[in-house]
Amino acid sequence: MAKDNKKMDSNKKPKFSAYWIYGVIIVGFLALNFLGGGSIGSAPETSTSDFNNFLSNGEVEKIVIITNRRLARVYLTQEAKGQDKHTKRKRNSFLPASPNDPDYEFEFGDLQNFENEISRIKSENSVSTEVGYDTESNMWGDIFITLLPFALIIGVWIFIMRRMSGGAGGGAGGQIFNIGKSKAKLFDQNTDVKVSFENVAGLEGAKEEVQEIVDFLKNPEKYTSLGGKIPKGALLVGPPGTGKTLLAKAVAGEAKVPFFSLSGSDFVEMFVGVGASRVRDLFKQAKEKSPAIIFIDEIDAIGRARGKSNFSGSNDERENTLNQLLTEMDGFGTNTNVIVIAATNRADVLDKALMRAGRFDRQIYVDLPDVRERKEIFEVHLKPLKKEDQLDTDFLSKQTPGFSGADIANVCNEAALIAARKGNKAVGKQDFLDAVDRIVGGLEKKNKIITPDEKRAIAFHEAGHATVSWMLEHAAPLVKVTIVPRGQSLGAAWYLPEERLIVRPDQMLDEMCATLGGRAAEKVIFNEISTGALSDLEKVTKQARAMVTIYGLNDKIGNLTYYDSSGQNEYGFTKPYSEQTSELIDKEISNIIEEQYQRAIKLLEKNKDKLTELAEVLLEKEVIFKDNLEKIFGKRPFDKKEETIIEPS
């Protein structure tokens, strides 16, 4: 009990603080100011003119001139001290008066002039005032002034050192002495992580792989009894927004083991050796809490292939960090109880040593969701929304091909904002359609100034897209067209692209022909073309180049591809083909595009009356739908029973 009381007493003792030093300095300065001998302000102050009057009247017994301070101390005669004007004088000091204290004091200017003035008054008034001289030095004040700079420097130094060493206001990893410490955020069973595998819709294959890792950490005997070993790492690869980080959050919520989370850029620092030091510290912490999981998001920040684009020949700091990571994951001191999960959308630039078995044993591809998975994702994001009862998630999933999980979350949020803007009490089907329009096409700009001629040209351009796509079997049918400016485009066309895993040449050519239908319509109707087809030309040029140089779909080039999926030739200075082949490639690309352009012109010349009718309806209504196309062209013979989606032309 006595020991406990002693501990309590010791805890009650005030701790040393650097601010005490500042307090002592301030108090010392004030003490010297008030208590220092001879400081101005201890006697009542007067002026030079009043002093001259006192001296002329014979009221001054003695005057002492402090030469080094240009200060005059005045001592009155006994008769003068009894006068009312002198008895009412006020002292500026709070200390009691001493018999030896002067009656007045004041500062003068030039000493020679002051002495001449005193001599003149004494001679004119026959005054025998004693004039004395003295010098004063404040020993403590001089010492204080001498030591003040050193005290300030020491105080600032103590303050900075305490801050840098993680004292008051300093956290681990954020100070100069902790710069080599890991910045990983630790999640354990006591940390509230609300994301679980139930919140991750779709991604069935990826979830199964990751769940197995979590299950291994929970029940290792189930696998080790058969001779299995826990995988060293899992690499999540996929396009942005597909749910790689969300999957890692679910692992943090499901796993009952310590979970370290950080980004690849957290290893990067301006100081040499910091990245490698942070890697060592990260794995040291993980081993101390093993079994544990480390999640590194955007690992391509430190995992890029070594030697690439390193023209200086120096050993890069990023490479040092990568080398340390390789060693920690599967080096000489192998560690079997720490699993590394990483995520990236640039797997093509990662170092081969990082990708090998024994480091990242599993490479899990997280692809864009299909129709069924999009439905599941919609159901997850629709839960917090106040929606209409008859809202069909199948319809919404078919409206959003090519959308990632992040895009679908954005659609749901945008639909709720649109419904609130309209004053609706629930989010309806039309709100979601408007949200998809807003995200893909951009915001409507109904107040944009467009001349009648420009508006007519835009109408025929968009009608050309609709007409050609309606006539071609493999082109996606345009089911909604608008000439209201939206985003950066002056007009937009909405259609439903077929979700294909493989694409044949006929399908690519039909799509290119439909894309060129806008410029072809301008040529057929106005016999002139404009700059409005820029995005169309960019699209078809990429498609034609891909046909010739990537997919080997050109007869003259043959079954060759110049595409490097590994990305190792990304910074090469030479092309993988000769100048003759380069000329042939350019010629074939041009031939493919021109052939589809002429094909679109022939289709539109053959249906010029229907094209004009469609454009006039578009000019009148500004927005037309699938029904308007069917009235003019009739039923599409090869149309599939699909729902519709947007894409700007």
C-alpha positions as CSV (number, residue, x, y, z in Angstrom):
1,M,0.0,0.0,0.0
2,A,2.8,2.3,0.9
3,K,4.5,1.6,-2.5
4,D,1.3,2.4,-4.3
5,N,1.1,5.7,-2.4
6,K,4.7,6.5,-3.4
7,K,3.9,5.8,-7.0
8,M,0.9,8.1,-6.8
9,D,3.0,10.8,-5.2
10,S,5.6,10.4,-7.9
11,N,3.0,10.6,-10.6
12,K,1.6,13.9,-9.0
13,K,5.0,15.6,-9.3
14,P,5.0,18.1,-12.1
15,K,6.9,17.1,-15.2
16,F,9.6,19.3,-16.6
17,S,8.4,21.5,-19.5
18,A,10.4,23.6,-21.9
19,Y,7.9,26.4,-21.2
20,W,9.3,26.8,-17.7
21,I,12.5,28.2,-19.2
22,Y,10.5,30.8,-21.1
23,G,8.7,31.7,-17.9
24,V,11.9,32.1,-15.9
25,I,13.3,34.4,-18.6
26,I,10.2,36.6,-18.7
27,V,10.1,36.9,-14.9
28,G,13.8,37.7,-14.7
29,F,13.4,40.4,-17.3
30,L,10.5,42.0,-15.4
31,A,12.4,41.7,-12.1
32,L,15.4,43.5,-13.6
33,N,13.1,46.1,-15.1
34,F,11.5,46.9,-11.7
35,L,14.2,46.1,-9.2
36,G,17.3,47.1,-11.2
37,G,19.2,50.0,-9.5
38,G,18.9,53.4,-11.0
39,S,16.5,52.5,-13.6
40,I,14.4,55.4,-15.0
41,G,11.0,55.5,-13.5
42,S,12.0,55.1,-9.8
43,A,11.6,58.9,-9.1
44,P,9.0,61.4,-10.4
45,E,9.8,62.6,-13.9
46,T,10.0,66.2,-14.8
47,S,10.9,68.2,-17.9
48,T,14.0,70.3,-18.7
49,S,12.0,73.6,-18.7
50,D,10.6,72.8,-15.2
51,F,14.0,72.0,-14.0
52,N,15.3,75.3,-15.2
53,N,12.6,77.1,-13.2
54,F,13.4,75.1,-10.1
55,L,17.1,76.0,-10.6
56,S,16.4,79.6,-11.2
57,N,14.3,79.8,-8.0
58,G,17.0,78.3,-5.9
59,E,15.0,75.2,-5.1
60,V,17.7,72.7,-6.3
61,E,20.3,71.7,-3.8
62,K,22.2,69.2,-5.9
63,I,22.0,67.7,-9.4
64,V,23.7,64.5,-10.3
65,I,24.4,63.9,-14.0
66,I,24.6,60.2,-15.0
67,T,26.8,60.7,-18.0
68,N,26.6,57.2,-19.5
69,R,22.8,57.3,-19.5
70,R,22.1,61.1,-20.2
71,L,20.0,61.1,-17.1
72,A,19.8,64.0,-14.5
73,R,18.8,63.3,-10.9
74,V,17.5,66.4,-9.0
75,Y,17.7,66.8,-5.2
76,L,15.6,69.7,-3.8
77,T,16.4,71.8,-0.8
78,Q,14.6,71.2,2.5
79,E,12.6,74.4,2.1
80,A,11.5,73.4,-1.4
81,K,10.4,69.9,-0.4
82,G,7.8,71.5,1.8
83,Q,6.1,73.4,-1.0
84,D,2.7,72.1,-2.2
85,K,3.8,71.7,-5.8
86,H,6.6,69.3,-4.8
87,T,4.7,67.4,-2.1
88,K,2.0,66.4,-4.6
89,R,4.5,64.8,-7.0
90,K,3.8,61.1,-7.8
91,R,6.4,58.4,-7.9
92,N,6.3,55.9,-10.8
93,S,7.7,53.0,-8.7
94,F,5.6,50.7,-6.5
95,L,8.6,50.4,-4.0
96,P,8.6,52.7,-0.9
97,A,10.7,55.9,-1.2
98,S,14.2,56.0,0.4
99,P,15.9,59.2,1.9
100,N,18.6,58.9,-0.6
101,D,16.3,58.8,-3.6
102,P,16.3,61.8,-5.9
103,D,13.2,64.1,-5.9
104,Y,13.1,64.3,-9.7
105,E,14.8,62.8,-12.7
106,F,14.7,63.5,-16.4
107,E,16.6,62.8,-19.6
108,F,18.5,65.5,-21.4
109,G,19.9,65.8,-24.8
110,D,23.5,66.9,-25.6
111,L,25.6,67.0,-22.4
112,Q,27.7,70.1,-23.4
113,N,24.6,72.2,-24.0
114,F,23.0,71.0,-20.8
115,E,26.1,71.9,-18.8
116,N,26.2,75.4,-20.5
117,E,22.6,75.9,-19.7
118,I,23.2,75.1,-16.0
119,S,26.2,77.4,-15.8
120,R,24.2,80.3,-17.3
121,I,21.3,79.9,-14.9
122,K,23.6,79.7,-11.9
123,S,25.6,82.8,-12.9
124,E,22.4,84.9,-13.7
125,N,20.6,83.9,-10.5
126,S,23.6,83.6,-8.1
127,V,22.6,80.0,-7.3
128,S,25.1,77.7,-5.6
129,T,23.7,74.4,-6.7
130,E,26.1,71.6,-6.5
131,V,26.6,69.7,-9.8
132,G,28.0,66.2,-9.6
133,Y,28.8,63.5,-12.2
134,D,28.4,59.7,-12.0
135,T,28.2,56.6,-14.1
136,E,26.0,53.6,-13.4
137,S,26.2,50.0,-14.4
138,N,23.5,47.4,-13.8
139,M,25.5,44.2,-13.3
140,W,22.4,41.9,-13.4
141,G,21.0,43.7,-16.4
142,D,24.3,43.3,-18.2
143,I,24.5,39.6,-17.4
144,F,20.9,39.2,-18.5
145,I,21.5,40.9,-21.8
146,T,24.7,38.8,-22.3
147,L,23.0,35.5,-21.6
148,L,19.7,36.3,-23.3
149,P,20.7,35.2,-26.8
150,F,22.1,31.9,-25.5
151,A,19.0,31.3,-23.4
152,L,16.8,31.9,-26.4
153,I,18.8,29.5,-28.6
154,I,18.8,26.8,-25.9
155,G,15.1,27.2,-25.4
156,V,14.3,27.0,-29.1
157,W,16.6,24.0,-29.5
158,I,14.9,22.1,-26.6
159,F,11.5,22.9,-28.1
160,I,12.5,21.7,-31.6
161,M,14.1,18.5,-30.2
162,R,11.1,17.6,-28.1
163,R,8.9,18.1,-31.2
164,M,11.1,16.1,-33.4
165,S,11.5,13.3,-31.0
166,G,7.7,12.7,-30.9
167,G,7.0,14.7,-27.7
168,A,4.1,17.0,-27.2
169,G,2.3,17.3,-30.5
170,G,4.4,14.7,-32.2
171,G,3.1,11.3,-33.4
172,A,5.0,8.2,-34.5
173,G,6.2,8.4,-38.1
174,G,5.6,12.1,-38.4
175,Q,8.8,13.4,-36.8
176,I,12.3,13.6,-37.9
177,F,13.6,10.8,-35.6
178,N,10.7,8.6,-36.6
179,I,11.0,9.2,-40.4
180,G,12.1,5.6,-40.9
181,K,9.1,4.2,-39.1
182,S,6.3,2.6,-41.0
183,K,3.2,4.7,-41.7
184,A,0.9,1.7,-41.9
185,K,-2.4,2.0,-40.1
186,L,-3.2,-1.0,-37.8
187,F,-6.6,-2.6,-37.7
188,D,-7.2,-5.3,-35.2
189,Q,-10.1,-7.0,-33.6
190,N,-10.7,-4.0,-31.4
191,T,-10.9,-1.7,-34.3
192,D,-14.4,-1.0,-35.7
193,V,-14.2,-2.0,-39.4
194,K,-17.8,-2.2,-40.7
195,V,-17.1,-3.6,-44.2
196,S,-17.5,-7.4,-44.6
197,F,-17.7,-9.7,-47.6
198,E,-21.5,-9.2,-47.6
199,N,-20.9,-5.6,-48.7
200,V,-18.8,-6.8,-51.6
201,A,-21.2,-7.6,-54.4
202,G,-20.1,-9.6,-57.4
203,L,-16.4,-10.5,-57.6
204,E,-17.3,-14.1,-56.7
205,G,-13.9,-15.6,-57.8
206,A,-11.9,-12.9,-56.1
207,K,-13.8,-13.2,-52.9
208,E,-13.4,-16.9,-52.8
209,E,-9.6,-16.6,-53.2
210,V,-9.3,-13.9,-50.5
211,Q,-11.8,-15.7,-48.1
212,E,-9.5,-18.7,-48.3
213,I,-6.6,-16.7,-47.0
214,V,-8.7,-15.3,-44.2
215,D,-9.9,-18.9,-43.4
216,F,-6.3,-20.1,-43.4
217,L,-5.4,-17.6,-40.7
218,K,-8.4,-18.5,-38.6
219,N,-8.1,-22.3,-39.0
220,P,-4.6,-23.1,-40.1
221,E,-4.8,-26.8,-38.9
222,K,-7.4,-27.4,-41.6
223,Y,-4.8,-26.9,-44.3
224,T,-1.5,-27.7,-42.6
225,S,-2.8,-31.2,-41.6
226,L,-2.8,-32.0,-45.3
227,G,0.7,-30.5,-45.8
228,G,-0.5,-27.3,-47.3
229,K,1.3,-24.0,-46.8
230,I,-0.2,-20.6,-46.4
231,P,0.3,-18.4,-49.5
232,K,2.8,-15.6,-49.2
233,G,0.8,-13.0,-50.9
234,A,-2.1,-12.1,-53.2
235,L,-2.0,-9.4,-55.9
236,L,-5.4,-7.8,-56.9
237,V,-5.2,-6.6,-60.5
238,G,-8.0,-4.8,-62.4
239,P,-9.3,-1.6,-63.8
240,P,-9.9,1.4,-61.5
241,G,-13.1,1.3,-59.5
242,T,-13.7,-2.4,-59.7
243,G,-13.5,-3.0,-55.9
244,K,-9.9,-4.0,-55.2
245,T,-9.5,-1.7,-52.1
246,L,-13.1,-2.6,-51.0
247,L,-12.1,-6.2,-51.1
248,A,-9.1,-5.4,-48.8
249,K,-11.4,-3.5,-46.5
250,A,-13.6,-6.6,-46.3
251,V,-10.5,-8.7,-45.4
252,A,-9.8,-6.2,-42.6
253,G,-13.3,-6.5,-41.3
254,E,-13.5,-10.4,-41.5
255,A,-10.0,-11.4,-40.4
256,K,-9.5,-11.7,-36.7
257,V,-5.8,-10.9,-37.0
258,P,-3.9,-7.6,-37.1
259,F,-4.3,-5.9,-40.5
260,F,-1.7,-3.3,-41.6
261,S,-3.0,-1.0,-44.3
262,L,-0.9,1.6,-46.3
263,S,-0.3,2.9,-49.8
264,G,2.8,2.4,-52.0
265,S,3.5,6.1,-51.9
266,D,3.9,6.0,-48.1
267,F,7.3,4.4,-48.6
268,V,8.5,7.2,-50.8
269,E,10.4,10.0,-49.1
270,M,12.9,12.7,-50.1
271,F,15.6,11.2,-47.8
272,V,17.8,8.4,-48.9
273,G,17.2,5.0,-47.3
274,V,13.8,5.9,-45.8
275,G,11.7,3.6,-48.0
276,A,13.8,0.5,-47.2
277,S,13.8,1.4,-43.5
278,R,10.0,1.7,-43.5
279,V,9.6,-1.7,-45.2
280,R,11.8,-3.2,-42.5
281,D,9.8,-1.6,-39.8
282,L,6.5,-2.6,-41.3
283,F,7.5,-6.3,-41.5
284,K,9.0,-6.1,-38.0
285,Q,5.7,-4.9,-36.6
286,A,3.8,-7.5,-38.5
287,K,6.0,-10.3,-37.3
288,E,5.6,-9.2,-33.7
289,K,1.9,-9.4,-34.1
290,S,1.8,-12.5,-36.4
291,P,-0.2,-14.0,-37.8
292,A,-0.9,-10.7,-39.6
293,I,-1.9,-9.3,-43.0
294,I,-0.3,-6.4,-44.8
295,F,-2.2,-4.5,-47.5
296,I,-0.3,-2.3,-49.9
297,D,-2.5,-0.2,-52.1
298,E,-1.2,1.0,-55.5
299,I,2.0,-1.1,-55.1
300,D,3.2,0.1,-58.6
301,A,4.4,3.2,-56.8
302,I,7.4,1.1,-55.6
303,G,7.1,-2.1,-57.5
304,R,8.0,-0.9,-61.0
305,A,10.5,-2.9,-63.0
306,R,14.1,-2.2,-62.0
307,G,16.4,-0.6,-64.5
308,K,13.5,0.8,-66.6
309,S,14.0,4.4,-67.7
310,N,17.0,4.7,-65.4
311,F,19.4,6.4,-67.8
312,S,21.7,7.9,-65.1
313,G,23.0,4.5,-64.1
314,S,22.6,5.4,-60.4
315,N,20.9,3.2,-57.8
316,D,17.4,4.6,-57.5
317,E,15.9,5.1,-54.1
318,R,12.7,3.4,-55.3
319,E,14.7,0.3,-56.3
320,N,16.2,0.1,-52.8
321,T,12.7,0.1,-51.4
322,L,11.7,-2.6,-53.9
323,N,14.8,-4.7,-53.1
324,Q,14.0,-4.6,-49.4
325,L,10.3,-5.6,-50.1
326,L,11.5,-8.6,-52.1
327,T,13.8,-9.7,-49.4
328,E,11.2,-9.3,-46.7
329,M,8.5,-11.2,-48.7
330,D,10.7,-14.2,-49.6
331,G,14.3,-13.7,-48.6
332,F,16.8,-15.7,-46.5
333,G,14.9,-14.9,-43.3
334,T,11.7,-16.4,-44.5
335,N,8.6,-15.5,-42.5
336,T,5.6,-17.7,-42.8
337,N,3.0,-15.9,-40.7
338,V,2.7,-12.6,-42.6
339,I,0.6,-12.4,-45.7
340,V,0.9,-9.5,-48.1
341,I,-2.1,-8.4,-50.1
342,A,-1.5,-5.7,-52.8
343,A,-3.6,-3.9,-55.3
344,T,-2.7,-2.2,-58.6
345,N,-4.2,-1.4,-62.0
346,R,-0.8,-1.4,-63.7
347,A,0.4,-5.0,-63.3
348,D,2.2,-4.7,-66.7
349,V,4.9,-2.4,-65.2
350,L,5.6,-4.5,-62.0
351,D,8.9,-6.1,-61.6
352,K,9.1,-9.8,-62.6
353,A,10.8,-10.7,-59.3
354,L,7.8,-9.3,-57.4
355,M,5.3,-11.3,-59.4
356,R,7.0,-14.7,-59.1
357,A,5.5,-17.6,-57.0
358,G,6.8,-17.5,-53.4
359,R,6.1,-13.7,-53.2
360,F,2.7,-13.1,-54.8
361,D,1.5,-16.7,-55.1
362,R,-1.9,-15.6,-56.3
363,Q,-2.7,-13.0,-58.9
364,I,-6.4,-12.3,-58.7
365,Y,-7.9,-10.4,-61.7
366,V,-10.8,-8.1,-60.6
367,D,-12.6,-7.4,-63.9
368,L,-15.5,-5.1,-64.7
369,P,-18.8,-6.6,-63.6
370,D,-21.2,-8.3,-66.0
371,V,-24.9,-7.8,-66.0
372,R,-25.6,-10.2,-63.1
373,E,-22.8,-8.7,-61.0
374,R,-24.0,-5.2,-61.8
375,K,-27.4,-6.1,-60.5
376,E,-25.9,-7.3,-57.2
377,I,-23.9,-4.1,-56.9
378,F,-27.0,-2.0,-57.5
379,E,-28.8,-3.9,-54.8
380,V,-26.0,-3.0,-52.3
381,H,-25.9,0.7,-53.2
382,L,-29.7,1.0,-53.3
383,K,-30.2,-0.1,-49.7
384,P,-29.6,3.4,-48.1
385,L,-31.7,5.1,-50.8
386,K,-35.4,5.9,-50.4
387,K,-36.5,4.5,-53.8
388,E,-39.8,3.7,-55.6
389,D,-41.2,0.2,-54.9
390,Q,-41.4,-0.8,-58.6
391,L,-37.8,0.1,-59.4
392,D,-36.3,-2.7,-61.5
393,T,-32.7,-3.5,-60.8
394,D,-32.5,-5.8,-63.9
395,F,-33.4,-2.8,-66.0
396,L,-30.7,-0.6,-64.3
397,S,-28.0,-3.3,-64.7
398,K,-28.8,-3.5,-68.4
399,Q,-28.6,0.3,-68.7
400,T,-25.0,0.4,-67.5
401,P,-22.7,-1.9,-69.5
402,G,-19.0,-1.2,-68.9
403,F,-19.7,0.5,-65.6
404,S,-17.4,-0.4,-62.7
405,G,-18.6,-0.7,-59.1
406,A,-17.5,2.9,-58.4
407,D,-19.4,4.1,-61.4
408,I,-22.6,2.4,-60.2
409,A,-22.2,3.9,-56.7
410,N,-21.9,7.3,-58.4
411,V,-25.0,6.6,-60.5
412,C,-27.0,5.8,-57.3
413,N,-25.8,9.0,-55.5
414,E,-26.4,11.2,-58.6
415,A,-29.9,9.8,-59.0
416,A,-30.7,10.7,-55.3
417,L,-29.4,14.2,-55.9
418,I,-31.4,14.6,-59.0
419,A,-34.6,13.3,-57.2
420,A,-34.0,15.8,-54.4
421,R,-33.4,18.6,-56.9
422,K,-36.8,17.8,-58.5
423,G,-38.5,17.7,-55.1
424,N,-39.4,14.0,-55.4
425,K,-40.1,12.0,-52.2
426,A,-38.5,8.8,-53.7
427,V,-35.8,8.0,-56.3
428,G,-37.5,6.7,-59.5
429,K,-36.5,5.1,-62.7
430,Q,-36.3,8.4,-64.6
431,D,-33.9,9.8,-62.0
432,F,-31.5,6.9,-62.6
433,L,-31.7,7.4,-66.4
434,D,-31.0,11.1,-66.0
435,A,-28.1,10.2,-63.7
436,V,-26.6,7.9,-66.3
437,D,-27.0,10.6,-68.9
438,R,-25.3,13.1,-66.6
439,I,-22.3,10.8,-65.9
440,V,-21.7,9.6,-69.4
441,G,-22.7,12.6,-71.5
442,G,-22.1,15.4,-69.0
443,L,-24.3,18.2,-67.8
444,E,-26.9,19.7,-70.1
445,K,-26.1,23.3,-71.3
446,K,-29.5,24.5,-72.6
447,N,-28.4,28.1,-72.5
448,K,-25.4,27.6,-74.9
449,I,-25.7,30.0,-77.8
450,I,-25.9,28.1,-81.1
451,T,-26.9,29.6,-84.5
452,P,-29.7,28.1,-86.5
453,D,-27.3,26.9,-89.2
454,E,-25.1,25.2,-86.5
455,K,-28.1,23.6,-84.9
456,R,-29.3,22.2,-88.3
457,A,-25.8,20.8,-89.0
458,I,-25.7,19.1,-85.5
459,A,-29.2,17.7,-86.1
460,F,-28.2,16.1,-89.4
461,H,-24.9,14.9,-87.9
462,E,-26.7,13.0,-85.1
463,A,-29.4,11.8,-87.5
464,G,-26.7,10.4,-89.7
465,H,-25.4,8.3,-86.7
466,A,-28.9,7.0,-86.0
467,T,-29.7,6.2,-89.6
468,V,-26.5,4.2,-90.4
469,S,-26.5,2.3,-87.1
470,W,-30.2,1.4,-87.7
471,M,-29.3,-0.1,-91.2
472,L,-26.3,-2.1,-90.1
473,E,-26.6,-5.5,-88.4
474,H,-23.7,-5.4,-86.1
475,A,-23.8,-1.7,-85.1
476,A,-25.4,-0.9,-81.8
477,P,-28.8,0.7,-82.5
478,L,-29.2,4.3,-81.4
479,V,-32.3,4.6,-79.4
480,K,-32.1,8.1,-78.1
481,V,-30.6,11.1,-79.8
482,T,-30.3,14.7,-78.5
483,I,-29.0,18.0,-80.0
484,V,-29.0,19.7,-76.6
485,P,-25.3,20.5,-75.8
486,R,-24.1,18.2,-73.0
487,G,-20.6,18.4,-71.5
488,Q,-18.1,19.2,-74.3
489,S,-20.3,17.7,-77.1
490,L,-22.8,19.7,-79.0
491,G,-25.0,16.6,-79.5
492,A,-25.2,13.1,-78.0
493,A,-26.4,9.7,-79.1
494,W,-27.4,6.9,-76.7
495,Y,-27.2,3.3,-77.7
496,L,-26.8,-0.2,-76.2
497,P,-23.5,-1.8,-77.1
498,E,-23.5,-5.6,-77.1
499,E,-21.3,-7.0,-74.3
500,R,-18.9,-9.2,-76.4
501,L,-15.9,-11.2,-75.2
502,I,-14.5,-11.5,-78.8
503,V,-15.1,-9.1,-81.7
504,R,-15.1,-10.1,-85.4
505,P,-14.0,-7.9,-88.3
506,D,-17.6,-7.4,-89.6
507,Q,-18.6,-6.1,-86.2
508,M,-15.7,-3.7,-86.0
509,L,-16.3,-2.4,-89.5
510,D,-20.1,-1.9,-88.9
511,E,-19.3,0.1,-85.7
512,M,-16.8,2.2,-87.6
513,C,-19.3,2.9,-90.4
514,A,-21.9,4.0,-87.9
515,T,-19.4,6.3,-86.2
516,L,-18.6,7.9,-89.5
517,G,-22.3,8.3,-90.3
518,G,-22.3,11.8,-88.8
519,R,-19.7,13.3,-91.1
520,A,-21.2,11.3,-94.0
521,A,-24.6,13.0,-93.4
522,E,-23.0,16.4,-93.5
523,K,-21.4,15.6,-96.8
524,V,-24.6,14.2,-98.3
525,I,-26.9,17.0,-97.2
526,F,-24.6,20.1,-97.2
527,N,-21.9,18.8,-99.5
528,E,-19.4,20.1,-97.0
529,I,-17.9,18.8,-93.7
530,S,-17.1,20.4,-90.4
531,T,-14.9,20.0,-87.3
532,G,-17.8,18.4,-85.4
533,A,-16.6,14.9,-86.1
534,L,-13.4,15.1,-84.1
535,S,-14.3,12.5,-81.5
536,D,-15.7,10.2,-84.2
537,L,-12.5,10.4,-86.2
538,E,-10.4,9.7,-83.1
539,K,-12.5,6.7,-82.3
540,V,-12.4,5.1,-85.8
541,T,-8.6,5.8,-86.1
542,K,-7.9,3.9,-82.9
543,Q,-10.2,1.0,-84.1
544,A,-8.6,0.8,-87.5
545,R,-5.0,0.9,-86.0
546,A,-6.0,-1.8,-83.6
547,M,-7.3,-4.0,-86.4
548,V,-4.0,-3.6,-88.4
549,T,-1.3,-3.5,-85.7
550,I,-2.8,-5.4,-82.7
551,Y,-5.4,-8.0,-83.7
552,G,-3.9,-9.1,-87.1
553,L,-7.2,-8.5,-88.9
554,N,-5.7,-7.0,-92.1
555,D,-4.9,-9.2,-95.1
556,K,-1.8,-7.3,-96.3
557,I,-0.1,-7.0,-92.9
558,G,-1.1,-10.6,-92.1
559,N,-1.3,-12.4,-88.8
560,L,1.1,-10.2,-87.0
561,T,0.8,-8.1,-83.9
562,Y,3.0,-5.3,-82.7
563,Y,1.4,-5.1,-79.3
564,D,3.6,-5.7,-76.3
565,S,1.3,-6.9,-73.4
566,S,4.3,-7.0,-70.9
567,G,4.9,-3.3,-71.4
568,Q,8.7,-3.9,-71.5
569,N,9.1,-2.0,-74.8
570,E,7.2,1.0,-73.5
571,Y,10.2,3.3,-73.6
572,G,11.9,1.8,-76.7
573,F,13.4,4.2,-79.3
574,T,12.7,2.0,-82.3
575,K,9.6,0.6,-83.9
576,P,9.3,-3.2,-84.2
577,Y,8.8,-2.9,-88.0
578,S,10.6,-1.4,-91.0
579,E,9.8,1.8,-92.7
580,Q,8.2,0.0,-95.6
581,T,5.9,-1.8,-93.2
582,S,5.2,1.5,-91.4
583,E,4.0,3.0,-94.8
584,L,1.9,0.0,-95.4
585,I,0.3,0.2,-92.0
586,D,-0.6,3.9,-92.5
587,K,-2.0,3.1,-96.0
588,E,-4.1,0.2,-94.7
589,I,-5.5,2.2,-91.8
590,S,-6.5,5.0,-94.2
591,N,-8.1,2.5,-96.7
592,I,-10.2,0.9,-93.9
593,I,-11.5,4.3,-92.7
594,E,-12.2,5.6,-96.2
595,E,-14.0,2.5,-97.3
596,Q,-16.3,2.7,-94.3
597,Y,-16.8,6.4,-94.9
598,Q,-17.9,5.8,-98.5
599,R,-20.1,2.9,-97.3
600,A,-21.9,5.3,-94.9
601,I,-22.3,7.9,-97.7
602,K,-24.0,5.3,-100.0
603,L,-26.3,4.2,-97.2
604,L,-27.4,7.8,-96.5
605,E,-27.8,8.7,-100.2
606,K,-30.1,5.7,-100.5
607,N,-32.1,6.8,-97.5
608,K,-31.8,10.6,-97.9
609,D,-35.5,11.3,-97.5
610,K,-35.7,9.3,-94.2
611,L,-32.5,11.0,-93.0
612,T,-34.1,14.4,-93.7
613,E,-37.3,13.4,-92.0
614,L,-35.5,12.2,-88.9
615,A,-33.4,15.4,-88.7
616,E,-36.5,17.6,-89.0
617,V,-38.1,15.7,-86.1
618,L,-34.9,16.1,-84.1
619,L,-34.8,19.8,-84.8
620,E,-38.4,20.2,-83.6
621,K,-38.3,18.0,-80.5
622,E,-34.5,18.3,-79.7
623,V,-34.7,14.7,-78.2
624,I,-36.0,11.6,-80.1
625,F,-36.3,8.0,-78.9
626,K,-36.5,4.5,-80.4
627,D,-40.2,5.0,-81.2
628,N,-39.4,7.9,-83.5
629,L,-36.9,5.8,-85.4
630,E,-39.4,2.9,-85.8
631,K,-42.0,5.2,-87.3
632,I,-39.6,6.4,-90.0
633,F,-37.6,3.3,-90.7
634,G,-39.9,0.5,-89.5
635,K,-38.8,-2.4,-87.2
636,R,-35.2,-3.2,-87.3
637,P,-35.0,-6.8,-88.7
638,F,-32.0,-7.9,-86.8
639,D,-32.7,-6.0,-83.6
640,K,-32.3,-7.9,-80.3
641,K,-34.5,-7.5,-77.3
642,E,-32.2,-5.5,-75.2
643,E,-32.5,-2.4,-73.1
644,T,-30.8,0.8,-73.9
645,I,-27.7,2.7,-72.7
646,I,-25.9,5.9,-73.3
647,E,-22.8,6.8,-75.0
648,P,-21.9,10.3,-76.4
649,S,-21.2,10.4,-80.1
